[in-house]
Structures are given as structure tokens and as C-alpha cells.
């Protein structure tokens, strides 16, 4: 349950900056790139956390 909650939180943390970027720039692609960048960075951190937690 906790792992799934962290994945939902990860997606929310990516969606909010992406939505703000779309709002400010009126460009869907800017928001998509912001979303992907945030999810990639936070996803790597979450992966490292989950891997460390299993050890």
C-alpha cells in the first residue's frame, strides 16, 4: 500500500508543475517536458529509496 501511495504522490508532484507550466506558457509541450523532467528526477530518487529500503 505504501509503495503505491508513493507512486501516486510522484505522479501528482509531476502533474502540478506541468500544469503550472502549461498555464503560464499556454504551450502543452512545455508542460509535458516539465512533467517528464520532474517525474524522471523524482522517479530516480524514489527508485533509490525503494532499493535501499529493501536492503
C-alpha positions as CSV (number, residue, x, y, z in Angstrom):
1,X,0.0,0.0,0.0
2,X,2.8,2.4,0.9
3,X,4.6,1.9,-2.4
4,X,1.5,2.6,-4.4
5,X,0.8,5.7,-2.4
6,X,4.4,6.9,-3.1
7,X,3.8,6.3,-6.9
8,X,0.6,8.4,-6.8
9,X,2.4,11.1,-4.9
10,X,5.2,11.0,-7.6
11,X,2.7,11.5,-10.4
12,X,1.0,14.3,-8.5
13,X,4.4,16.0,-7.9
14,X,5.0,15.8,-11.7
15,X,1.5,16.9,-12.7
16,X,1.3,20.1,-10.7
17,X,4.5,21.7,-12.1
18,X,3.5,20.5,-15.6
19,X,0.0,22.1,-15.2
20,X,1.5,25.4,-13.9
21,X,3.9,25.4,-16.9
22,X,1.0,25.0,-19.3
23,X,-0.9,27.7,-17.6
24,X,2.0,30.2,-17.7
25,X,3.1,29.5,-21.2
26,X,-0.1,28.3,-22.9
27,X,2.0,25.6,-24.5
28,X,1.2,21.9,-24.0
29,X,4.7,20.7,-24.9
30,X,6.4,22.9,-22.3
31,X,4.1,21.3,-19.7
32,X,4.8,17.8,-21.0
33,X,8.6,18.4,-20.8
34,X,8.3,19.8,-17.3
35,X,6.2,16.8,-16.2
36,X,8.7,14.4,-17.7
37,X,11.7,16.1,-16.2
38,X,10.2,16.1,-12.7
39,X,9.0,12.5,-12.9
40,X,12.4,11.3,-14.1
41,X,14.3,13.1,-11.4
42,X,11.9,12.2,-8.6
43,X,11.5,8.7,-10.1
44,X,15.2,8.1,-9.8
45,X,15.2,9.2,-6.2
46,X,12.2,7.1,-5.4
47,X,13.8,4.1,-7.1
48,X,16.9,4.6,-5.0
49,X,14.8,4.9,-1.8
50,X,12.8,1.7,-2.6
51,X,16.0,-0.2,-3.4
52,X,17.7,1.0,-0.2
53,X,14.5,0.2,1.9
54,X,14.6,-3.4,0.7
55,X,18.1,-3.9,1.9
